[in-house]
Amino acid sequence: MVVLALGLAVAGIVQALQQARSLAFRLMAPMEVRARSIADAALIQFERELMSGLQDVAGFVRTGSKEGWEPHGRFPVWMDGLFTWDGKTLGVVASPLYGVKGLKEFAEPSLKTRLEHTPSLPDSRPELIYGNVEGTTVVLACASAKDVVGRPILVVANLDLDRLKTHLVEELLPTGGDLELVNIRPDERDNPWSQQLFSAMRFWAIQPTEAFIRQQKQAVIGQTLVHLALTVLALATLLIAMWVLVRVLRREMALAELKANFVADVSHELKTPLALIRLFGETLQAGRISSESKRQEYYEIIIRESTRLAGLIDNILDFARIEAGRKEYVLEETDVVDVVRETYEAYQAQLDHAGFEHQLSVAESLPSVRADRGAIAQALINLINNAIKYSREERYLHIDVSEDTRRGKRGVLISVHDRGIGIRPEDRAHLFDGFFRASDPRVREEGGAGMGLSLVKHIVDTHNGLLDVESRLVKGSTFRVFLPAMEQRTPSSDQAVPTKPQPEEPGQKA
């Protein structure tokens, strides 16, 4: 589908560019026709005036008049210098404005071999000779004629290109129109927007004005942008639909995998304590243990595993109630120290049996909080169980209860510190998500359903508290639960608080 989307995008862009090209040619076509028409008219007028002027000069030469040349009213003003060439000498009929010397040095070698091959007036067009004299472009027009005694000569005229441009071409251009006469470089002669003039004016061309070109470009760009915008909009719509579809599919696949893993993990978690309870219960029932100390050890194992099993079931039930929005907490004035101490004392035997060095530190004169005792105890139990489960060689647990201030609120801070395996940085962003299991293989081998820390997060949020974690690999983790003091809370009576979605605090999870 991605390939299809990209293909459609490329096709849309290509179509937009082709449309832009077509539109540009369509807009410029009328100007091209007008420019070609003006260029053709200029050529016809140029050839007519040139032939007429050279014929006048030829007629003057045939009369043999000794008086100076005087042009009549219809003589082209752009024929600047007039000469005759008899094969040896360049005779001057009318001198050009910039002098004869340089022009003679150019004209004599150029005319030497042309006397016998140049077309005669008035039957053929004059021949044009191009050159450069002292940095000035020179164009000579020559035609064959007869002198006073009937000998063949060349009648030569120097064309003043500036006058030719002003008095012939520019007069054909519409005043204030969209066309102008511009000087072009050799590399610009193939410009499709320029209409080159006849050979005498080969360095000049008629083309649209800058204002007209800018106006047409804006029109082309505007329509092209519309096509591109529609293409991008269609592509974006397609990509969004694809993204939504892929997201839904991934979510469904992840949900299916989550359910399968949850069933497997919960089944494993339930089977382990049940198997131990059954094993030690059957051993005691069979009377195979004669030592009283050994029986007491078995009793402790059965009680411990029963407590573990009950905690797991409580977590599952609480999680289900939370997901269904039916979990309620009874908030009342609570001494957090009593809750923490009772929970810690209940776990002392299990901590001793697991070989933990453990301690509880409690500050004096701590404020009371509005809390659900059972929920706070459950959160602390989950944190203690995590510390027990993920500790290896160095088995250490320290619970600290102190006064603290967070976000301008005074309250009680419960810190649970261990020296376990720690948490990878990449796992911390999802630590408090439901059913999340860290990618660390040491975590995976311990089993679990990934509900404990999610429940802790929900309990803390419901109490308007804060939960964060500090952890380093191999060095251990510290979970901190902050509960605001009672005087910071507005309700004064005991009430049942239904679970509501709370804003997530940035946190990391063991």
N, C-alpha and C positions, 0 to 999 in steps of 0.2 A: 504493500500500500504506500510505503514511503517512496518507492521508485515511481509509482503511478502519480503521486502528488508532485514529485520533482519533474516528471515528464510533462504534466499539465502546466506547471509553472513555466518551464522552458518554452513550451508551445505558446503559452499566452504572451510571454515576453517577445518571442520571435514575431508573433502576429502583430503585437503593438508596434514593434520597430518597422515592420513592413507597412503597416498602416501609416506610420509617420512618414516614411519615405514616399509612399503614394500620395499622401496629402501634400507634402512639400512640392512634388512635381506638379500636382494639380493646381496649387496656388501660384507656382512660378510659370506655368505654361502660357498664360496670356501675356505676361511680361516678356517672355522669350519671343513670342510671335511679334510683338510690337517692336522689340529691339532689332529683330531680323529685318522687319519691314523698313525701319529707319536706316539700317546699314545698307540695304539694297538701294533705297532712294538716294543715299549719300553717294554710293558708287556710280549710279546713273548720272547724277548731276556733276560729279567730279569728272567723269569721262567726257561728258558733253562740253563742259567749260574748258577742259584741257585741250580737246580737239579744236574748239573754236579759237582759243588763244594761240595755239601753235599755227593754225591756218592764217591768223592775222599777221603773225611774225613772218611766216613764209611769204605772204603777199607783200609785206613791206620790203623784204629782201629782193624780191623779183622786180620791184619798181626801180631799184638802184638809187633810191633817194639819198642825197647827201645830208639832208636835214636829220636832226636827232629824233629818236623814237619817242612818240607821244601816244600813250595808250588811250583808247577811246572808252566811253562809259561802260560798255559791257565786258571789258577786258577783265579777267580774274585778278583780284588784288593779291592773291596768294602766289602768282607767278612772279617771283622777286627779281631774278636775273635772267637775261635773254642773250643767247649766243648763237653763232654759226660756226660750223666746222667743215672745211673743205678738204680734209685729209691731212693738212699740214699746219694750218693756223687756226687758232680759236679766236674768232672775231666777236667783239663785244657790241651787242645791240643796246642793252640796258644793264648797268652794273647792279649787283646785289648790294644790300645795305651793309653787309659786313666785309666788303672788299672783294677784289677779283683775284688777287695773287694766290691765296690758298686754294680757291676753287679751281683756278686754271691748272695748278699742279695736280689736282685730283682728276679734273675732267679730261685733259689731253691724253694721258695714257688709257683712260677708259674708253675714249671715243675713237682711238687710232684704228681699230679693226672693225668698226661698226658701220662705216659709210656704205659699204656694198650690201650689207645684210639687214639694214634697218627698214621697216615697212614705210611705204610712201603715204603721204597725206593725199586725199582724205579717206582713202580706202581702208586703211588698217589702223588699229589702236597704236598710240605711241608706246615706245619701249621705255621702261623705268630702270634707272641705274642707282644703286644704293651705295653710300659710303659715309665716311666720317672725316670732317675737316676741323682740326683744332678743337676736338671734343664736341663738335656739333654734328648732329645727324644731317646728312645731305641726301636729297633725292633729286635726280635729274631726269627730265622727260625729253626724249629725242624722237624725231621723225624725219624721214627723207623728203627733200623738196628740190627746187631748181633755183639757181641764182639768176641774175639779170641776163646772162649770156646763155642760159640753159644748162649750165654744168650742175651735176648733182651735189648737193650739200646736205648737212644735217642742221636742222633747226633744234636748238637745245634751250630748255627752260629750267631754271632752278626753282623748286617748290618750297615756299616758306611754310613749314608744317604748323607753326603756331597760328598763322593767318588762315591756313586751310582749316584748322580745327575751329577757329572762332567764326569765320565768315561762311563756312559751308556746313559742317557737321552740327555745331551747336545751334544753328538756326533751325535745324530740322527737329531738335528735341523739344518736347512740349514744356512750356514754362510752368515751373512749380509742380512738375509731374514726379513720377516715381522712378524715372530713369535719369542717369547721369553719365557723362563721358569721363573715363578714368584712364590713367596711364598704367599699363600692365607690364609686368616682368615676363621674360620668356617662359618661366615655369608656371605662369598663371594663364597661359593661352588655352589650356584645356578645361578651364573652369566652366562647368555647365551653366553657371549663372551669368556668364559674360558672352557678349556677341562681338567678336572681333571685327574691326573695320577692314576696308579694302587695303591692298598691299602698300600704298603710299603712307597709310596711317596704321601700319601693322603693329605699332606699339601702343595703340589706343583701342579701347573697347567700350561698348555701351553695356551697362549693367544696372540692376536695381540700386536705388540709393540705400544707404545704411539704415535710414529710418524705416524704409519699406521692408528690408530684410529682417530687421529686428522685430517688426510687427508680425511678419509671417512666421518667424521662429517662435515667437510667443504663442501664436495660434497653434503651431505644430506641437510645441512642448505641452501646451495645455491639453490638447486632445490625447497626446501620448500618455501624459500623466493620468488622465481619466482611465484609459485602457489598462495601464499598469496598476492603478489603484484597484480596479475591478478584478484584475488577475490576482493581485496580492490578497484582496478580500476573500476571493474564492479559495485561494490556497490556504489562507489562515483558517477559514471555516472548515476546510477539509482536514487540516492538521489538528485543529481543536477537537473535531469529531473523532479523529483517529486517537488523539491523546486520551480523550474521555473513554473511548472503547478499550484502549490498552490498559488504562488505569482500572477500569471496572474488572477487566479480565484478571489483571494482576491481583486486585483486591480479593476477587473470588477465589483465585488459586491460593493466595496467602491465607485466606480464611479457612479454606478446606485443609490446607497443610497445618494451620494452627489448631484446628479442631482435632485432627488426627494426632498431632504431637501432644495436645492437651490430654486427650484420652489415654495415650500411652504413658505420659509422665504421671498423671494422677493415678493410673492403675498401678504403676510401679511404686509410687509413694504410699499407696494404701496397702499394697501387698507386703512391703517390707516390714512395717510394724505388726501387721496381722500375723505374718509368718513367725516372727519372733515371739509374739504373745502365745500363739498356738504351740510353738516348740517348747517354750519353757513351762507353759501351763501343763502340757501332756507329760513332761518330765517330772514335774512336781506331783501330778496326779498318780503317776505310776509308782511313786515312792522310791525312786532310784537315788534320791539325794538324802544322805544320812546326816550330813553336817548342817547344823543350824545356821552357821555363817553363810554357807553356800545357798541354803534356801532363802535367806534374807537377800542375798545378791540377786537371785532369780526373781524374787518379789519386786525388787527395785527396778529390774529390767522391764518386768511386765507393766509396772506403774508408769515408768518413763515412756515406754512405747505407746501405752494407752493415751498418755497425755499428748504425745506427738501426733497420734492418730486423731484425737479430738481436736487439736489445733488445726490440723490439715482440713478436717471436715468443716470447722468453723470458718476457715479462710474461703473454702469453696462456696459455702452458703452465703457468707457476707459478700463475696464477689458477685454471686448471682443476684443478690438483692440490690447491690449497687447498680449493676447493669440494667436491672428492671426498674430502677428508680424508687425502690420500696424500702431502702435501708434508712433507718432513723436513728438519731443519736439524742440522748437525754443530756442536755447541758445543765450543769449545776455547779455551784461553788465547790471547788475541788482543791485539796492539798496534793500537788503533784508529787511531793516527796514521799507521801504515804503510798501512792500508786507505784512509784518506781521502787521503793524499798520492798513492798510486798512481792512485786514481780521478781526482783533480784533474789530475794530470799527463797522464792519458790524454785529458782533455777540453780541455787548454790550446789545442791547435791549433784545435779547433772554436770555442772561445770567441774566440780571436784572429780567426778568419775571420768570425765574426758581429759583430765590432766591439765586444766587451765589454771593459770595464775590470774586471779580476778580481784577486783575491789570496787567499792562504791564510794564516791566522794559527794558530799552534800553541803552546800553553802548554808549559812544561817540567814534567818529572816527573809525567806523567799516569799514573794507575793502569791496570793491565791489566783486561780484561773477558773474560767467557766469551761468545763470539759465533761465529757462522758468518760467515767473511770474505766469502764470495760474497753472502750475504744483505744484509750491511751495505753492501757496495759497490753492490748493486742498488738499495737504498733511497736511497743518496746519488745514484746516477745519475738516478733518477726525479725527485728534487728539483732537480738541476742542469738536467735537460731541461725541467722546468716553468719554471724561471727563464729559460732561453733562449727558450722558446716564447712566454711572456707578457710579455716586455719590449719596449718600444717605443722612444721617442726616447732615454731615458736607459738605456743598457745597462751594468749594473753587477752584479757578483756577488762576494760576500765569504763565504768559508767559514771559520768560526772553531771551533777545537777547544780546550776548556778543561775544568778540573775544576769540578764543581758538586755540590750536595747537594739532593736532592729526596725529600720524605717521609721524612726521617731517614736516607737512604741516600746514601753517597758514590759518585760515579761520574764518567763522562765525558759532556760536553754538546757535541753537534755542532750548530752553528747555520749555516743557509744563508740569507743575506740578499740580496734583490734589490731593484731599484727599478722593478719592473714595474707592471702595471695595478692590482694589489691585488685584494682579495676583498670582495664585497658582504657586509654583515652577515647578510642573510637566507640566504646560501649556506653560511655557516660550519657550521651545525648538521649538514649532510649531506656535508661536505667529504670525509670518509674512507669514505663509503658506496661499495659497488661499483657501477660504471657511472654514477656521478653526474656530470652535467655542469652547471656553473654556468649560471644564467640570463643572465649578462652576454653580450650579442651579440659582444663582442670575444673571449670565450672560445669561443663557438660557431663563429666563423669559422676558428679554428685547427684544428678537428677533434680527433680523439682518441676513445678508447673509455671513458675514465673509470676505468681500472684502476690507474693509477700510484700515486696517493695511498692507495688501498685496500690495495695491496700493501705500501706503506711502513708503514701502520698495523698490518697483520698481522705484519710482520717485527719491529717494535718491541714489540708485545705478546708475541710468542713469546719475546723476550729479556727479558721482565719490565721493559721500559723504559717511558718516557713520551714522548708526542708531543704537541706543541701548536704553535699558529701565532698570530702577531701580524701584523695586516695593516691597512693604510689605503688607501683608493682613491687611485690615482695615485701614492701614496708608496711602494708596494712591500710586500713580505711577508717575514717571517722565520719559518722553520720550525726548530723545536728538537727534537732527538732526544737523549733522556737514556738512557744505558746504565749500569746499576749496576756498581760495581767488583767485581772477582773475589772479594775477600775477603768480600763480602756474600752470595755464593752458596754454598749448602751442597754441591752435587755437586762432587767433585774430579777425576773422570775424564772423558775425552771420551766423549760419548754423542750418539746421534741422537735428536732431540726431535721427535716427531710434532706436526703442527699440531693445536691444540685451540682451541675457542672461548674467547677471552679477554674479560674484562670491558672494556667500552668506556670509554675516558677521554673526558671532554668535550673536544672539539677542533673546530677550524674548518679549512676546506679551501680551497686556492687554486683 
